Amino acid sequence: MIETERNKKKTDQAWNALYQRLEEEGLLSGRPASPYRSILWKGGMAAAVALLCLLVSVVYLNRTEREADRNLLTRQNSETTTTLVTTLEDGSVVYLAGNTSLQYPQHFSSDRREVSLQGNALFDVAGNRARPFVIETEDTRIEVLGTAFNVKSNGSSPFELSVQRGEVKVTLKKSGQDIHVKAGETVTLLSRKLQLSATPDPGQFARYTERIRFKDEMLGNILRVINSQNPGIRLETTPELQNRTLTVTFSNDTPEDMAELICLALNLKKTEKNNTITLSE
């Protein structure tokens, strides 16, 4: 109700200002009693209708943008000693370094997956050629089909992207320059240009997983991340426990140790068989 009254007041103010200008220019001979009920007539009044429609459209679009912003989720890692791990709706996993924030929709559109990044992060993107994965940073746009790569865009150092596997396309927003980056390659923004080179530090990817933290993350997602980092031993759970949420930190722990910590936190038990650890009630 308050928003409706505010928009009506803005419309009244715009109408009065427009009427005064048209009257000064001799385009009107009389004033209608109400801008909402009177029939508008010749000449300059057509322009008035167009401007009012534009005004209403702008107010509506701005409101729609605000509503859309409210539908976006933000994941922020304010700590500097751990990597915050989150799994997106499509199964893509993002490892957020310290002082990094990620903004993303709760549900991706049917033809595109878009997120915004401020800071440094490692992305392990689920492949889907029909729905490109796009990352917006302050200076660049990154388009992915399915890959793992590290992005540095914290503002205190030049933008840098290193690909661990797969291929991505990086576009510089200001100039439109774009470059394809493959596994083992790094692109850096230097002197307002994207420059490609061999990745100087392949060990940077592993550092994101040395000390990882999950915050209110579903157990099924946590186990999926653990299994991706430890292919020798697999952690599983029963279907009814997949959606149980957990906040936990692991620091160079073995899969066995991580399973034990999870059991203690959620009051579960574990059984081991053929390199598989099953967590159950």
C-alpha positions in Angstrom: 0.0 0.0 0.0 2.8 2.4 0.9 4.6 1.6 -2.4 1.4 2.2 -4.4 0.9 5.6 -2.7 4.6 6.5 -3.4 4.3 5.6 -7.0 1.0 7.6 -7.3 2.7 10.7 -5.7 5.7 10.4 -8.2 3.2 10.2 -11.1 1.3 13.2 -9.9 4.5 15.2 -9.6 5.6 14.2 -13.0 2.2 15.1 -14.5 2.2 18.6 -12.9 5.8 19.3 -14.1 5.0 18.2 -17.6 1.7 20.1 -17.8 3.5 23.3 -16.7 6.1 22.9 -19.4 3.5 22.2 -22.1 1.4 25.2 -20.9 4.5 27.5 -21.0 5.1 26.4 -24.6 1.5 27.2 -25.6 0.6 23.6 -26.4 -2.4 23.5 -24.1 -5.6 25.5 -23.8 -7.1 24.0 -20.8 -6.3 21.6 -17.9 -8.2 18.3 -17.4 -9.7 17.8 -14.0 -7.9 14.5 -13.4 -5.0 13.0 -15.3 -6.4 9.5 -14.6 -10.0 10.1 -15.8 -9.9 12.8 -18.5 -9.6 12.0 -22.2 -6.3 13.5 -23.5 -6.4 15.4 -26.6 -4.3 16.8 -29.5 -0.7 17.9 -30.0 1.5 18.1 -27.0 -0.8 15.8 -25.0 0.3 12.8 -27.0 3.8 13.6 -25.8 2.5 13.8 -22.3 1.0 10.3 -22.6 4.2 8.9 -23.9 6.3 10.5 -21.1 3.9 9.3 -18.4 4.0 5.8 -19.8 7.8 5.9 -19.8 7.8 7.2 -16.2 5.5 4.4 -15.1 7.6 1.9 -17.0 10.8 3.1 -15.3 9.2 2.9 -11.9 7.9 -0.6 -12.6 11.2 -1.8 -14.0 13.2 -0.4 -11.0 10.8 -2.2 -8.7 11.1 -5.4 -10.6 14.9 -5.1 -10.4 14.6 -4.7 -6.7 12.4 -7.7 -6.4 14.8 -9.7 -8.5 17.7 -8.6 -6.2 15.8 -9.9 -3.3 15.6 -13.3 -5.0 19.4 -13.5 -5.2 21.4 -15.4 -2.6 24.8 -14.3 -1.3 27.4 -16.6 0.1 30.2 -14.8 1.8 33.4 -16.1 3.4 34.6 -13.5 5.9 37.3 -15.8 7.3 40.8 -16.0 6.0 41.9 -19.3 7.4 39.4 -21.6 5.7 37.8 -22.1 2.3 34.0 -21.9 2.4 32.5 -24.6 0.1 29.0 -24.3 -1.3 27.1 -26.4 -3.9 24.8 -24.6 -6.3 21.4 -25.8 -7.6 22.9 -27.4 -10.7 25.6 -29.4 -8.8 28.4 -27.0 -9.4 30.8 -26.6 -6.4 32.4 -23.3 -5.5 35.3 -22.9 -3.1 35.4 -19.4 -1.7 38.7 -18.0 -0.4 38.8 -15.5 2.5 37.0 -12.2 2.0 35.1 -13.4 -1.0 31.4 -13.2 -1.9 29.3 -15.0 -4.4 25.9 -13.9 -5.6 23.6 -16.4 -7.3 19.9 -17.2 -7.9 18.2 -19.9 -5.9 17.0 -21.3 -9.2 18.9 -20.9 -12.5 17.0 -20.0 -15.7 16.3 -22.7 -18.2 19.0 -21.6 -20.7 21.7 -19.9 -18.6 23.4 -20.2 -15.2 24.7 -16.8 -14.0 26.6 -15.8 -10.9 28.6 -12.8 -9.7 32.0 -13.1 -7.9 34.0 -10.6 -5.8 37.2 -12.1 -4.6 39.0 -15.4 -5.2 37.4 -18.7 -5.8 37.8 -22.2 -7.3 34.9 -23.3 -9.5 34.1 -27.0 -10.3 31.3 -26.5 -12.8 28.8 -29.2 -13.7 28.8 -29.6 -17.5 25.7 -28.6 -19.4 26.2 -27.4 -23.0 22.5 -26.3 -23.2 22.9 -24.0 -20.2 26.2 -22.1 -20.2 27.7 -21.1 -16.8 28.5 -17.4 -16.7 30.5 -15.6 -14.0 30.5 -11.8 -13.8 33.4 -10.0 -12.2 34.1 -6.3 -12.1 36.2 -6.4 -15.2 35.4 -9.6 -17.0 32.7 -12.1 -18.1 33.6 -15.8 -17.9 31.6 -18.3 -19.9 32.0 -22.0 -19.0 30.6 -25.3 -20.3 32.0 -27.6 -17.7 35.4 -27.4 -16.1 37.4 -26.6 -13.0 39.3 -23.3 -12.7 40.6 -20.7 -10.2 39.5 -17.0 -10.4 41.2 -14.2 -8.7 39.3 -10.9 -8.8 39.7 -9.3 -5.3 40.6 -5.8 -6.6 44.0 -5.7 -4.8 45.8 -7.6 -7.6 45.2 -8.0 -11.3 42.4 -10.3 -12.5 43.7 -13.8 -13.1 42.1 -17.1 -14.1 43.8 -20.5 -14.2 42.1 -23.6 -15.7 42.7 -26.9 -14.1 40.6 -28.9 -16.7 38.3 -28.0 -19.5 38.1 -24.7 -21.3 36.6 -21.3 -20.6 36.0 -18.1 -22.5 37.0 -14.8 -20.8 35.7 -11.5 -22.2 37.0 -8.1 -21.1 34.0 -5.9 -20.6 35.5 -2.5 -21.5 37.1 -3.5 -24.8 35.3 -6.6 -25.8 38.6 -8.5 -26.1 38.0 -12.3 -25.5 40.3 -15.2 -25.1 39.9 -18.9 -24.7 41.8 -20.5 -21.8 42.5 -24.3 -21.7 43.8 -26.6 -19.0 47.3 -25.7 -17.9 46.8 -22.1 -19.0 46.4 -18.8 -17.1 44.9 -15.5 -18.4 45.9 -12.2 -16.6 44.6 -8.7 -17.0 47.7 -6.5 -17.5 47.7 -3.0 -19.0 44.0 -3.3 -19.7 44.6 -6.4 -21.9 44.1 -10.1 -21.4 47.3 -12.0 -21.6 47.7 -15.8 -21.9 50.5 -17.8 -20.4 51.3 -21.3 -19.0 50.0 -21.7 -15.4 53.0 -20.8 -13.2 51.7 -22.5 -10.1 49.6 -25.7 -10.6 49.6 -26.3 -6.8 47.2 -23.3 -6.3 44.2 -25.6 -6.9 45.0 -28.0 -4.1 45.4 -25.1 -1.6 41.7 -24.4 -1.8 40.9 -27.9 -0.3 43.5 -28.0 2.5 41.1 -26.5 5.1 37.5 -26.5 4.0 34.4 -25.3 5.8 30.7 -26.1 5.1 28.0 -23.9 6.6 24.4 -25.2 6.8 25.2 -27.5 3.8 23.3 -30.7 3.0 25.0 -33.9 4.0 24.7 -35.3 0.5 26.6 -32.3 -1.0 29.3 -32.6 1.7 29.9 -36.2 0.9 30.0 -35.5 -2.8 32.8 -32.9 -2.3 34.7 -35.3 -0.1 34.5 -38.1 -2.6 35.7 -35.8 -5.4 38.8 -35.0 -3.5 39.4 -38.6 -2.3 38.8 -41.1 -5.1 40.3 -44.0 -3.2 37.6 -44.2 -0.5 33.9 -43.4 -0.9 31.5 -42.0 1.7 27.8 -42.7 1.3 24.7 -42.3 3.3 21.1 -43.4 3.3 18.5 -41.4 1.1 16.7 -40.1 4.2 19.8 -38.4 5.5 20.9 -36.7 2.3 19.1 -33.5 3.2 20.3 -33.2 6.8 22.3 -30.0 7.2 25.6 -29.6 8.8 28.2 -26.9 9.7 31.7 -28.4 9.9 35.4 -27.7 9.2 37.9 -30.2 7.9 41.7 -29.6 7.9 43.7 -32.1 5.8 41.6 -34.9 7.4 41.4 -38.4 5.9 38.0 -39.7 4.6 37.9 -41.9 7.7 38.4 -38.9 10.0 35.8 -36.8 8.2 33.3 -39.7 8.5 34.0 -39.9 12.2 33.4 -36.1 12.7 30.2 -36.2 10.7 28.9 -39.2 12.8 29.7 -37.3 16.0 28.0 -34.1 14.9 24.8 -35.8 13.6 24.8 -38.8 16.0 25.2 -41.3 13.3 27.1 -44.6 12.9 29.4 -45.8 10.2 30.1 -49.1 8.6 33.0 -49.9 6.3 33.1 -52.4 3.4 35.2 -52.6 0.2 36.6 -49.0 0.5 33.1 -47.6 1.1 32.0 -45.9 4.4 28.3 -45.8 4.9 26.8 -43.3 7.4 23.4 -44.2 8.9 21.2 -43.8 11.9 
